[in-house]
Amino acid sequence: MRLLFIFSFCIMSAWAAERPAKKDRQAKAPAPQAQAQAQAGAQKQSKSPQIPRGAVPVGEGVHEFTDAQGKVWVYRQTPFGLSKYLRDSAPSAGGTGQTPFGLSQAAAGNARATEEGDSIRFERELPFGKQVWTRKKGELTDLERAIWERQSTPSKE
């Protein structure tokens, strides 16, 4: 009995999906207001940043452009569209006191370091768990070295 019910339900739903609704059969021309809204949307999209003429390709999907004031702008193609920012304010992974793991000087306060042979294991608490990474002693960044020195020197109380 259940099988018969399921079979008939599938047939009815397939038949209903095949039949177009009355509104679909009676296709109308778009209203003048809808056309005006579409044109306004197209104008808004044209105001988004565009790669200017004279921009130099730096990498895949990345261009640099120097404006009349001497500022260097970086244009990067992202999945969400084109982004534009000054080269000086560009995010970087190295050389600015930040490790490839996103450890900044502000977050270094809760980091702990322990020695494991010729490498050092770093740990820090995050909202969703613990972040752990290991680095050889000769490859430490300045910030990791500061954390290690803070942990290895006895505190004066």
Secondary structure as UniProt FT lines:
FT   HELIX           2..18
FT   HELIX           22..25
FT   HELIX           32..46
FT   TURN            53..54
FT   STRAND          56..59
FT   TURN            60..61
FT   STRAND          62..66
FT   TURN            68..69
FT   STRAND          72..78
FT   TURN            79..80
FT   STRAND          81..86
FT   HELIX           87..89
FT   TURN            100..101
FT   TURN            105..106
FT   HELIX           107..110
FT   STRAND          111..116
FT   TURN            117..118
FT   STRAND          119..126
FT   TURN            127..128
FT   STRAND          129..136
FT   HELIX           137..139
FT   HELIX           142..152
//
